[in-house]
């Protein structure tokens, strides 16, 4: 039935043989794979804008969302991606299930694995949790954020947003600003953007820059204006409020004064600058609403849209490999 | 357990290479054992004529070493016997050529008063394998606040006092512990780790931990606490055992302290000699130890300090953790690695690599710890207890953690190739492992 949909043939032509079983880290990918994933995702963007969005590429497949940390945005993005591809989607919220009765991550994973899912999407507060899980289950594991380590589908959707806005990624100057130290989004983005030839800078107070990050071949700036000077993209990161108030920064108002993105600081960037944020935003803390809501500079809503498409690309690619397995 | 000859007759190891750091001898020879004691040490190939009453054991050119003395061992007894019992630890020790172990006090209950010391020593005597000694807690409950019964525990037989993994944060408490213990001639061991910089850390701070998203502790945390401890040693004149030096900066501070004539001795662990932070790889929790694995520069500094004799003692830091405590995300997993059974072959790596002479390596696990604690074992000397290891120096080993004897299998050496196989372990003239 789906073959009559406009756009689908184009998408199908873009599917490619993805050699990996899991999607755990941006550092696992190579340039060709990323380019293919982005092309595929591009196709899904046009498809998602049509009235009829439903495909059967994942028909019969089961996708499990296993979110140990709350995330409305990422979880619903994966859910939509799975459903639009025709998969059956189950959302597990471990807080209300056995995990709260002392069952370990591994036990939960083994239990869920016995239900024969094809794709398992996990978010967990510990770095390495997705990798650990992937060693214990037979299905494909997708990392939707593990502690402070990686969030590779976020990096993919960010790359997609940038490529669509600028037509390329190589040569772009990207400033990643704010709480880099605790950010999995930053780590995945640094790896992916550098692979694609962008120039990455990290901007934030020394307390929020990871130790020895200078060894990542990035410029580090503790002055926001200097850090975003001439940048094509300013990527703001979320700063958890409890980390201010004298812990990592003295106060919210001091943080906003020196590291919050407002019009005045943004004027130092390139004239065509685009602003990004993985969400959810702390308005008035790391970003001024005035900037966030200005659709002429902000890519923040695009990012959310690209999220569904990028995840559809990842799910399709992994599921194609499952076919080869069986 | 059988005596060497099974019938109480004297026995002799012949045709062996004796390595005895206490006397500085490394060469051909043999040992005669009578009633659990070394009756004679023959240096050189010529045995002369041995009495026909002596049973001969042909070593076929293998190494004969004093049994190893490992002064930092944890079991789960009492309190967490699912990790390890005294019996399973003793069996692992015997298989590894370790004939004396010193247990850490952080059991449940904590070894902080004489009746617990007495309980463990009696339990260990009943097991009759290796020699089990005890370190008592320096403070009640190892909470770092009030002094434990140091004098009474020493009377009950504890060999030194320590709060094990927990640094004594309050400088006034450590000062009092040092001063008080000195009056009783009791050695104090202390872990140099700044508690605030270490809080919440799962790895050493650096590029690797940053990339892996693991909370890190800067290497300097060790030096900061060590400098305070050395100053308190200067103030009190008490002896201090530095519990595991693992960083280049702290080693440098320690060296300066020794040069000032401070009565301080340091250990390091076989883990910090053998692995660096990169071995954590894809979040291998078997490599999560406390203190955390360090940078390669730090590891090289530790090897150098052992080679130069600055760090005199190597410990296994045996710390069993069962699968349920290790099969967790890295930051939630328990720290610790088992090491009794792999200590000797892992240490021999540095001989095989040509980094440290064999006799100097063996010293760090025999007479150096024995002398520090005033123990008669750890040497091949007439009149010393017949605690011996017969070892094939060159035999290859592929370590399979599942096949190790400890109840917990958390060995970071899993999958490693080592050289040096224990053939027989003897304690007080009784064979406790091997033929």
Interface residues (C-beta under 8 A of the other chain):
Chain A: X104 X105 X106 X124 X126 X127 X128 X129 X131 X132 X146 X147 X148 X149 X150 X181 X184 X187 X210 X211 X212 X213 X215 X216
Chain B: X205 X206 X207 X209 X210 X211 X212 X213 X214 X215 X216 X218 X282 X283 X324 X327 X328 X329 X330 X331 X332
